[in-house]
Amino acid sequence: MINIIKKEIEIEESLKQRIMIICDFCNTTPTIINGSIRKIDKTNLSYIEPHRIIIKNNLYLAFNYSNEIYISNLSKKIKLSELENCIKEN
């Protein structure tokens, strides 16, 4: 039987503060769901699940210590500095 170990990762405080400041400028409040590390027991396989940020019913994905944020999935990314414009357009 495969045993998957899940460990939650807290969002980095500076990343959280940047997102909160951007959302304050856009007059909205984000919902932040911490990411996690999923590891298959007795193997060297693991998966890092990104933090999920929900802003105005849109999903954004972020990793700690990154200056990029992903829109809906990992195929489209923008710089964190462009998030304000993205929120205002949607």
TAGI-V167900 format. One record per helix or strand of 2 or more residues. SS is the DSSP state (@ for helix, = for strand). FROM is the first residue (numbers start at 0). TO is the last residue. If there is no record, write none. Layout:
SS FROM TO
SS FROM TO
This chain:
= 3 8
@ 12 24
= 30 32
= 34 39
= 45 48
= 50 54
= 57 61
= 67 70
= 76 78
@ 79 88
